[in-house]
Amino acid sequence: MIERKIIIGLITSTEYLQKIKDIWSIQFIESTAAKRIAAWCWEYYEKYNKAPGKDIESIYFSKIKSPNFPKDIAEDIQEDILPGLSEEYENENPNLPYLIEETQKHFNERHIQIFNANVEALVNEGRAEEAETMVKNFKPLGVTSSKLDEFILTVNQIRRKERSHPTVYMSPWLKGGQTTIIYGNYGTGKSLLTITIAYVLGVSNYDNKECDIGRWQVKNPTGCLYIDGELGELEMEERIKQFEWIGMQPPEHRMRILSAPEYQLATEDTFYLSNRDNQRKVIRWLKEHPTYKLIVLDSASTLFGLEDENSNSEWSTKINPFLRDLRALDVACLLLHHAGKDNKKGLRGASAMGAMAHNIFRLTDYGKDNDLGEAKFVLSIDKQRSAGKSFKSFLAHFFQDEEQRETNWKIDTNFNN
């Protein structure tokens, strides 16, 4: 009954959509048919900034024309949901505060059910430490505090909170909730390096020497969501295939790719992560997939579409809110960007970029043979908040085998710079 009321709210009330969007997740709806209608409502809202109203019936008839639309779901919607729905939402004058309260209550119940199922699954798989971390980080939906004085603390009060340190995914530098910027000129090897990091973090045999990138070692495996603004699905698949010799990734850590170019071609909808609604979609996906604690944004220029890269205001209002969301989820972020016209002058764009990052790595081309699919670069440090003296610049040489089926790498920390 509550899910039917939620669906009516989504169809009829723009205010309802606005009020619940921060706690909304499709996984909180149990009915498969209701999930479909809810997804259509949010698509409509994100495009037109209002509830669909009577347009929902036209949307339904348009959607079921697809040959891939499941017939059983179409029948469920037509027989159980659509009949009388227009009369119901015309005649009903819902108490919106009450409906929002009931929605939050229902979502919290579903949130706890899903959380318990995920913890139990981890325990059954022998991953007790991950389950313990998940329990420590669990929060009910919508629990916030607006009292500033609760956050003005003494050192002893901070200590008493006994919060766990960020999870180290790759020693000595890749940690949960932290942002790392990797930048260099076009074609230096930024994407190749980050795909390598993402792949070795997801393999089952992550503790083998083959997964080490010099002194960088995987300490806790995780899945990666790679948001690609440049390469496209076919090139991403080709590049990732080059690393399958290292080992296969289990389902819970298998790399996922969201290709902005493919999305835009298929939907004719411009995809920019500077759009707060798009940021919320990504955050919702990460919440629904708690074994994915790494996100790659490739690259800042293509994904965020900033009007003025040199504007601190642009970075602060369009990128920082998303990075704060990732930090709250303990998700590590690799943000790829380009160097200025003169690579020696460093990172291109506003000073706010450097302020928000925990680490900034610069890639400088060291000479390579493009015909052999090679990348050869020096990785140096512009900024580092962690790892201390254990972090050292190195020369990386990525190369393919004779059949060009595998990509491997060599790391040299004693190179001549």
Secondary structure as UniProt FT lines:
FT   HELIX           2..12
FT   HELIX           14..20
FT   TURN            21..23
FT   HELIX           26..28
FT   HELIX           32..48
FT   TURN            53..54
FT   HELIX           55..63
FT   TURN            64..65
FT   TURN            67..68
FT   HELIX           71..76
FT   HELIX           77..81
FT   TURN            83..84
FT   HELIX           85..91
FT   HELIX           96..124
FT   TURN            125..126
FT   HELIX           128..137
FT   TURN            141..142
FT   HELIX           148..151
FT   HELIX           155..160
FT   STRAND          168..171
FT   TURN            172..173
FT   STRAND          174..175
FT   TURN            176..177
FT   STRAND          179..184
FT   TURN            186..187
FT   HELIX           190..202
FT   TURN            204..207
FT   HELIX           209..211
FT   TURN            214..215
FT   STRAND          216..218
FT   STRAND          223..228
FT   HELIX           233..241
FT   TURN            242..243
FT   HELIX           244..246
FT   HELIX           251..253
FT   STRAND          256..259
FT   HELIX           260..267
FT   TURN            273..274
FT   HELIX           276..288
FT   TURN            290..291
FT   STRAND          292..298
FT   HELIX           300..304
FT   TURN            309..310
FT   HELIX           312..318
FT   HELIX           320..328
FT   TURN            329..330
FT   STRAND          332..339
FT   HELIX           343..345
FT   HELIX           351..356
FT   STRAND          359..365
FT   HELIX           370..372
FT   STRAND          375..384
FT   HELIX           388..390
FT   STRAND          394..400
FT   TURN            402..403
FT   STRAND          407..412
//
